């Protein structure tokens, strides 16, 4: 087994993960290497002084636990115990993210119906898909109330798909191989391909984004080997996808296939090789259309205006700005929108 081990981590159970992270990182000087999930962290990996610590949020006291990171294919036992009771867990932090089978379920989230939770780098998260469709998808409304420099660092995510759409304010971002930092403004979006290194440098007051990710639980890893910017390679692929920065100001609106709507195509379908399609729809007048699909994920977010969402069983949902809804495959729904209502449509 020795040749399979990349690193050994001492597991520390923490009732208050934020205070523990502050102690080890800020007071003792340990380096942050990984944190996940981003919206409500439960695991933090730090290193320093020849040690690697794995902080895990837990109210239970646990015996000494050693996590061994490596490639353990063929090992039938993933948890071992020493003669004196110490626990040894086998983990693989370089493995591709686990992709749970989707459990599709109708879901609606409104701005007044969900709490904001503290997440990574001082960000507030509102969960738009609480049941995560079995862990396959996450949809978050993220807010940074006070602008200025963001306490972020160069990092990357082990993901299959990740969309960041700016809802309000603006932020200055920098991405691996994409040249100088740039501003993302309301209506703009970026496709973050798997494992592209990036950093949020600063933002305005009231900065808000919509983030859609797959899978729901994925690792966020710090990059210590180089800083950004690092030059330009705009045609580079990351996990079969290309980085994309869609600028709303330059977008062309065209007639949508739904009568009464115009749309702008973000270009994400091409950048992901057909994996995902993201469009912004706007009702030119009061408009109504039916929607159904046979895919793995369909999600709408209201950026402005009002609409009525009707289900096949006759239930009506009156939704307005900042509402989101996920529609399972195989059923038909009706959307009736007021004039100038805008919707983000995300489809995989």
Number of C-alpha atoms within 10 A of each C-alpha: 8 6 8 12 15 13 14 19 21 18 23 22 21 20 15 14 19 16 11 18 19 13 13 18 16 11 9 12 14 20 18 21 18 21 22 19 17 20 23 15 17 17 21 25 22 21 18 14 9 5 13 21 22 24 24 19 18 15 10 9 10 12 12 13 19 22 20 21 18 20 18 17 8 6 9 7 9 11 12 14 12 8 7 6 11 13 17 20 17 19 19 16 17 11 10 11 17 16 17 15 12 15 14 19 15 13 17 20 19 18 16 8 10 13 10 15 13 17 18 18 13 14 19 20 26 23 20 28 23 17 16 21 23 17 19 21 25 22 26 20 25 24 22 20 15 13 15 13 13 19 13 15 19 21 20 22 24 23 23 23 21 21 22 21 22 22 22 20 19 22 24 17 18 20 24 25 19 21 15 14 17 14 14 23 23 18 20 22 24 19 22 26 25 20 17 20 23 25 21 19 19 18 23 19 16 14 22 26 25 24 19 21 19 22 24 26 22 20 20 20 22 20 16 12 6 10 14 19 18 14 12 13 11 13 11 14 15 14 14 12 24 20 23 20 18 19 16 18 10 8 14 11 15 12 14 17 10 15 13 18 25 19 22 18 18 23 16 25 17 14 19 23 12 11 14 19 19 21 19 23 26 26 23 18 14 14 19 18 14 12 13 14 15 11 11 17 19 21 22 21 26 22 22 17 18 20 24 16 20 17 16 10 8 9 8 13 13 13 21 21 17 19 23 26 20 22 22 21 17 10 13 15 18 16 16 18 27 18 17 18 23 26 26 22 17 19 17 15
